[in-house]
Amino acid sequence: MNTALTILAASEGSGGSGGSAILMMVGYIVVIGLFMYFLMIRPQKKQQDQMKNLLSTLETGDSVLTTAGFYGVVIDINDDVVIVEFGNNKNCRIPMQKSAIVDIEKAEDGIEK
């Protein structure tokens, strides 16, 4: 602590460059903050928005991929809970949170043009 004060006092005494050093340090902090925002925070927010938009288009009959890697078909949709049927067995229906869905493949209408 004492050495830090000595260095600070020496830098202030030699031409008054202490103010410019503080401005330089604040500038570096701002640049690093912007760098972190554009490389980490902004892409994550974009991904969250894409996922929210994807889940808002979820409908009954859509094929889904879960975070566990299971493929299934949506049978019923509530607020945050989705009932998914796995495989050909009609008895294998599992309720799960919407957030457990990673990918959605829309059901085809069977009408070909």
Residue pairs with C-beta under 8 A, 6 or more apart in sequence:
8 18
11 17
11 18
11 21
12 18
54 103
54 104
55 98
55 99
55 101
55 104
57 104
57 106
58 64
58 74
58 77
58 82
58 98
58 101
58 104
59 74
59 77
59 106
59 107
60 74
60 75
60 76
60 77
61 73
61 74
61 107
62 73
62 74
62 104
62 105
62 106
62 107
63 71
63 72
63 73
63 74
63 104
63 105
63 107
64 71
64 72
64 73
64 74
64 82
64 84
64 101
64 102
64 103
64 104
64 105
65 71
65 101
65 102
65 103
65 104
65 105
66 72
66 84
66 96
66 100
66 101
66 102
67 100
67 101
67 102
68 100
70 84
70 86
71 86
72 84
72 85
72 86
72 87
72 94
73 84
73 85
74 82
74 83
74 84
74 85
75 83
75 84
75 85
75 93
76 82
76 83
77 83
80 97
80 98
80 99
81 95
81 96
81 97
81 98
82 95
82 96
82 97
82 98
82 101
83 93
83 94
83 95
83 96
84 93
84 94
84 95
84 96
85 92
85 93
86 92
86 93
86 94
